[in-house]
């Protein structure tokens, strides 16, 4: 069964989307959190500053988790493992999701989404 090789382009597109999300979302969260924190500092309200600092910490933790999504996916798939007869195919799915530029094998042009007329 070569499901992952035949659908590698789809997995690669998803991998690129994950790569973009893992960079943009953490930056936006941290920048917005810092803006809120600076607003609280300018207002000189200790209670608002404490609340905003807590919110900034939560956004920072979420940003770190989002940044490490490819690593989390890789670890998750390694825990699942693969049966020996489908392991190469399975590893191509993991590679396309976590490293779409480097390791993804899209050389199998006859995917399930192509028209073979």
HUZILIN-V664163 format. One record per run of one state. SS is the DSSP state (H for helix, E for strand, - for the rest). FROM is the first residue (numbers start at 0). TO is the last residue. If there is no record, write none. Layout:
BEGIN
SS,FROM,TO + SS,FROM,TO
END
This chain:
BEGIN
-,0,1 + H,2,5 + -,6,6 + H,7,42 + -,43,44 + H,45,66 + -,67,67 + H,68,79 + -,80,85 + H,86,97 + -,98,116
END
